């Protein structure tokens, strides 16, 4: 599972209260994830993030790549993984991520 530590906003140099997990859930809930193509095992998507539109590529079993400025795992990747799982299994994306740990 993705790291759920707080997201570091590089532009402001501060930590935001929202975790990667929480932000991924928000991106899914607001319809910010658009799957552009699925040619198994690759999923290409656009995610409208808080600071811009980011391209995300998921190659199942291999790698995930997002073109946002985050260093490492990000909410955009997690949201696309959940939406891709939903499209292949029918499991709602928010359920795929599970509950936010308190």
Residue pairs with C-beta under 8 A, 6 or more apart in sequence:
2 20
2 21
2 24
2 73
2 77
2 78
3 20
3 72
3 73
4 19
4 20
4 21
4 100
4 101
5 19
5 20
6 15
6 16
6 17
6 18
6 19
7 15
7 16
7 18
7 19
7 20
7 23
7 70
7 74
7 75
8 14
8 15
8 16
8 70
8 71
9 15
9 16
10 69
10 70
11 51
18 26
19 100
20 73
20 74
20 75
20 78
21 75
21 78
21 97
21 100
21 101
22 100
23 75
23 79
24 75
24 76
24 78
24 79
24 82
24 97
25 79
25 94
25 97
25 100
26 32
27 33
27 47
27 48
27 49
27 75
27 76
27 79
28 79
28 82
28 83
28 93
28 94
28 97
29 94
32 47
32 48
32 49
32 79
33 45
33 46
33 47
33 79
33 80
33 83
33 93
34 45
34 46
34 47
34 48
35 43
35 44
35 45
35 80
35 83
35 84
35 87
36 44
36 45
36 46
37 43
37 44
38 44
38 84
38 87
40 60
41 59
41 60
41 61
41 62
42 57
42 58
42 59
42 60
43 57
43 58
43 60
43 80
43 84
44 55
44 56
44 57
44 58
45 55
45 56
45 57
45 58
45 80
45 83
45 84
46 53
46 54
46 55
46 56
47 53
47 54
47 56
47 66
47 76
47 79
47 80
49 68
49 75
49 76
51 68
51 69
52 68
54 66
54 67
54 68
54 76
55 66
55 67
56 64
56 65
56 66
56 67
56 76
56 77
56 80
57 63
57 64
57 65
58 64
58 77
58 80
58 81
58 84
60 84
64 77
64 80
64 81
66 74
66 76
66 77
66 80
68 74
68 76
70 76
78 97
79 93
81 96
82 93
82 94
82 96
82 97
83 93
85 91
85 93
85 96
86 92
86 93
86 96
89 96
